[in-house]
Amino acid sequence: MLSVGILGFVGPAVWGNDDDGLVNLEPGLFLGEFAINGRHSVLHILVGWLGLRASRDPEAARQYMGFGTLFFGAFAAIGWEEFGFERGVHMIGGFALDVWSNVAHTVFSVFCVLTAIKADSEQ
């Protein structure tokens, strides 16, 4: 999460944005596939930073994964509802999203819930 957020600000890594500079703030496609903009990158940095902090304590890590289930599941559900499989960069609440973002958020939400369930079963 943290790496994606940081790389989302690297202009050359984001294709199709309006600014060809080194720092990206405009909507574009990260590595040509995933919609991202400055606000989306900041959110990835925050969630990644929280994940690193939570990784130091098993209970905090389990709670983080539970949070990830809800948070990324909500992002995916909103994206699927708003534009489904329609290609292109879509803006929802100031965040750039696309169909591949929906897929990634869905997969990560499922990963989070499975990880949280496994952690619960090991206690």
C-alpha positions in Angstrom: 0.0 0.0 0.0 2.7 2.4 1.0 4.8 1.7 -2.1 1.8 2.2 -4.5 0.9 5.5 -2.8 4.5 6.8 -3.1 4.8 5.6 -6.7 1.4 7.2 -7.5 3.1 10.5 -7.1 5.9 9.7 -9.6 4.8 11.4 -12.8 6.4 8.9 -15.3 4.7 6.0 -13.6 1.3 7.5 -14.2 0.2 7.5 -17.8 -2.4 9.8 -19.4 -2.3 12.5 -16.7 -2.4 16.1 -17.8 1.0 16.9 -16.3 4.2 15.5 -17.7 6.2 16.5 -14.7 8.0 14.4 -12.2 5.3 14.7 -9.5 1.8 13.5 -10.4 -1.3 15.0 -8.9 -3.7 14.5 -11.8 -5.9 11.5 -12.6 -4.1 9.0 -14.8 -3.3 5.3 -15.0 -0.7 3.9 -12.7 1.6 1.7 -14.8 -1.0 2.1 -17.6 -3.6 0.0 -15.7 -4.9 1.4 -12.4 -6.6 4.8 -12.0 -4.9 7.0 -9.5 -4.6 10.6 -8.6 -3.0 12.6 -5.7 -5.9 12.0 -3.3 -5.9 8.3 -4.1 -2.1 8.2 -3.5 -2.3 9.9 -0.2 -4.9 7.4 0.9 -2.6 4.5 -0.1 0.2 6.1 1.9 -1.9 6.5 5.0 -3.3 2.9 4.8 0.2 1.5 4.2 1.7 3.5 7.1 -1.1 2.2 9.4 -0.5 -1.3 8.2 3.2 -1.0 9.0 2.4 0.3 12.5 -0.2 -2.5 13.0 2.3 -5.2 11.9 4.2 -4.8 15.2 1.3 -6.3 17.3 -0.7 -9.4 16.4 -4.0 -8.0 17.7 -3.5 -4.6 15.9 -2.6 -6.5 12.7 -5.8 -8.5 13.0 -7.9 -5.4 13.6 -6.1 -3.7 10.6 -7.1 -6.6 8.4 -10.7 -6.3 9.6 -10.6 -2.6 8.8 -9.1 -3.4 5.4 -12.0 -5.8 4.7 -14.6 -3.1 5.3 -12.6 -0.2 3.8 -11.6 -1.8 0.6 -14.8 -3.7 0.3 -16.7 -0.4 0.5 -14.5 1.1 -2.2 -15.0 -1.9 -4.4 -18.8 -1.9 -3.9 -19.1 1.8 -4.7 -17.0 1.4 -7.8 -18.9 -1.7 -9.0 -22.2 0.2 -8.4 -21.2 3.5 -10.0 -19.4 2.3 -13.2 -19.0 -1.5 -13.1 -16.9 -2.8 -16.0 -17.0 0.5 -17.9 -13.4 1.3 -19.0 -11.7 4.7 -18.3 -10.8 6.8 -15.3 -13.8 7.7 -13.1 -13.9 10.2 -10.3 -15.8 9.3 -7.2 -15.5 11.6 -4.1 -12.4 13.1 -5.6 -10.7 9.7 -6.0 -9.7 8.3 -9.4 -11.0 4.7 -9.9 -11.4 2.3 -12.8 -12.4 -1.3 -13.4 -9.0 -2.6 -12.5 -9.1 -0.6 -9.2 -12.4 -2.3 -8.5 -10.8 -5.7 -9.1 -7.8 -4.8 -6.9 -9.9 -3.5 -4.1 -12.2 -6.5 -4.2 -9.2 -8.9 -4.2 -7.5 -7.0 -1.3 -10.8 -7.0 0.7 -11.1 -10.8 0.3 -7.4 -11.2 1.3 -8.0 -9.1 4.4 -11.1 -11.0 5.5 -9.3 -14.4 5.0 -6.3 -13.2 6.9 -8.4 -11.8 9.8 -10.4 -15.1 9.9 -7.2 -17.2 10.0 -5.8 -15.0 12.7 -9.0 -15.5 14.8 -8.8 -19.2 14.4 -5.2 -19.4 15.6 -6.0 -17.6 18.9 
